[in-house]
Each structure stands twice: as structure tokens, then as C-alpha cells.
Amino acid sequence: MYYSTWEELQSVCPIVDGRWNKERLYEYLVQSCYQFSKQIESFFMEYRGDEDLADLLFSFLFDDDYDGSDSQMGAAYVISRMNHQLLRTKKDLLLKAQANEVGWKRPFPHDEYLEWFEE
């Protein structure tokens, strides 16, 4: 879908009644690859420690229905900005994502950025 302004995209905020809405989250992830990337990044920074968000982001990466979608690129990017302590609790999911042969599907395309992971 096309959104001409940030305010228009905000009207489909991915949090509805205090819970993440996957369809709306999809819109934010796709849009983060195009327009409003700075605003969307700021939005997600407020939820860096949200376990439910992390689980949904990983679900985008591993769901074949989204294969090749910009939502996967957006999900990988947002995961890379998540709280490191939270990501340590998602070790299996993160390692599975890192093993993907497609670089843009890996939250950390260059494994050298994972030094914090073993600390």
C-alpha cells in the first residue's frame, strides 16, 4: 500500500489495543525499506526490548509466505537493533537467521558484529 505522509502510515500503527498486529507490522517493515525509514526506526527503538516484537520479526524471516518480501529485509534490520540481552534469549532463532545464505535476511550480515553475543 502507498502512504503519502508519515501521519497516514501512523494511522495503521502496528500496536492495536496494546498488542502487536502482524498485518500492520508488515506495512511498517515494508515501508521501512522505502519512505519514512527514519521515523519507523525511531518508532521501533522504543520497543528494543519487546519479546513479542522479536518473536514476530523472526516469524517474518522464517515464513516462506514472505520469502523475498521487503518485510524480511525490514525484519532483519529491526532485529539487528533489538536489545542484545533480549537477543541472547533468542539464541537459537538468531543463529538460524544468521545461517541464511541470503545476506539481507541475516540480522548481522557480517558475523564480526556478533562479538557481544558470546559475552
C-alpha positions as CSV (number, residue, x, y, z in Angstrom):
1,M,0.0,0.0,0.0
2,Y,1.2,3.5,-0.6
3,Y,1.3,6.1,2.2
4,S,1.9,9.7,1.1
5,T,2.7,11.0,4.6
6,W,4.1,9.7,7.9
7,E,0.9,10.6,9.6
8,E,-1.0,8.5,7.2
9,L,1.2,5.5,8.0
10,Q,0.9,6.2,11.7
11,S,-2.8,5.6,11.3
12,V,-2.1,1.9,10.8
13,C,0.2,1.7,13.9
14,P,1.2,-1.9,14.4
15,I,0.2,-1.8,18.0
16,V,-3.6,-2.3,18.5
17,D,-5.1,-2.4,22.0
18,G,-1.6,-3.0,23.5
19,R,-0.8,-5.9,21.2
20,W,1.3,-6.3,18.0
21,N,-0.8,-6.7,14.9
22,K,1.1,-8.7,12.3
23,E,-0.6,-7.3,9.2
24,R,0.1,-3.7,10.3
25,L,3.7,-4.6,11.4
26,Y,4.1,-5.9,7.8
27,E,3.3,-2.5,6.5
28,Y,5.8,-0.8,8.7
29,L,8.5,-3.3,7.8
30,V,7.9,-2.8,4.1
31,Q,7.7,1.0,4.4
32,S,11.0,1.0,6.4
33,C,12.8,-0.1,3.2
34,Y,11.5,2.9,1.3
35,Q,10.0,6.1,2.7
36,F,9.8,7.1,6.3
37,S,12.7,4.9,7.3
38,K,14.0,7.4,10.0
39,Q,10.6,7.7,11.6
40,I,10.0,4.0,11.5
41,E,13.4,3.3,13.0
42,S,12.7,5.8,15.8
43,F,9.3,4.1,16.4
44,F,11.0,0.6,16.7
45,M,13.7,2.0,19.0
46,E,11.1,2.4,21.7
47,Y,10.4,-1.4,21.6
48,R,14.0,-2.7,21.5
49,G,13.4,-5.0,24.5
50,D,9.9,-6.2,23.5
51,E,10.0,-10.0,23.3
52,D,6.7,-10.3,21.4
53,L,8.0,-7.9,18.7
54,A,11.2,-10.0,18.4
55,D,9.2,-13.2,18.0
56,L,7.1,-11.6,15.3
57,L,10.2,-10.3,13.5
58,F,11.8,-13.7,13.5
59,S,8.5,-15.2,12.2
60,F,8.7,-12.9,9.2
61,L,12.2,-14.1,8.5
62,F,11.3,-17.8,8.6
63,D,7.9,-17.8,7.0
64,D,8.1,-18.9,3.3
65,D,5.0,-16.8,2.6
66,Y,7.1,-13.7,2.9
67,D,10.1,-15.1,1.0
68,G,11.7,-12.2,-0.9
69,S,9.4,-9.6,0.6
70,D,10.8,-6.3,1.8
71,S,9.2,-7.2,5.1
72,Q,12.0,-9.7,5.6
73,M,14.7,-7.1,5.0
74,G,12.9,-4.8,7.4
75,A,12.6,-7.5,10.0
76,A,16.3,-8.4,9.8
77,Y,17.2,-4.7,10.2
78,V,14.9,-4.2,13.2
79,I,16.2,-7.4,14.8
80,S,19.8,-6.0,14.5
81,R,18.7,-3.0,16.5
82,M,17.0,-5.1,19.3
83,N,18.4,-5.2,22.8
84,H,21.3,-7.5,22.9
85,Q,20.2,-9.1,26.2
86,L,16.9,-10.0,24.6
87,L,18.6,-11.4,21.6
88,R,20.7,-13.6,23.8
89,T,17.5,-15.2,25.0
90,K,16.6,-15.9,21.3
91,K,19.9,-17.5,20.6
92,D,18.5,-20.4,18.5
93,L,16.4,-18.1,16.4
94,L,19.3,-15.7,15.9
95,L,21.7,-18.4,14.9
96,K,19.2,-19.8,12.5
97,A,18.7,-16.4,10.9
98,Q,22.5,-15.9,10.7
99,A,22.9,-19.2,8.9
100,N,20.7,-18.0,6.0
101,E,22.6,-18.0,2.7
102,V,20.8,-14.7,1.7
103,G,22.8,-11.9,3.3
104,W,19.9,-9.4,3.6
105,K,17.9,-12.0,5.6
106,R,20.6,-12.1,8.3
107,P,20.2,-9.5,11.1
108,F,24.0,-9.2,11.2
109,P,25.2,-9.8,7.6
110,H,28.8,-9.6,8.8
111,D,29.2,-12.0,11.7
112,E,32.0,-9.9,13.2
113,Y,29.3,-7.7,14.6
114,L,28.3,-10.5,17.0
115,E,31.2,-10.2,19.5
116,W,28.6,-9.1,22.1
117,F,26.7,-12.4,21.6
118,E,29.3,-14.5,23.4
119,E,30.0,-12.0,26.2
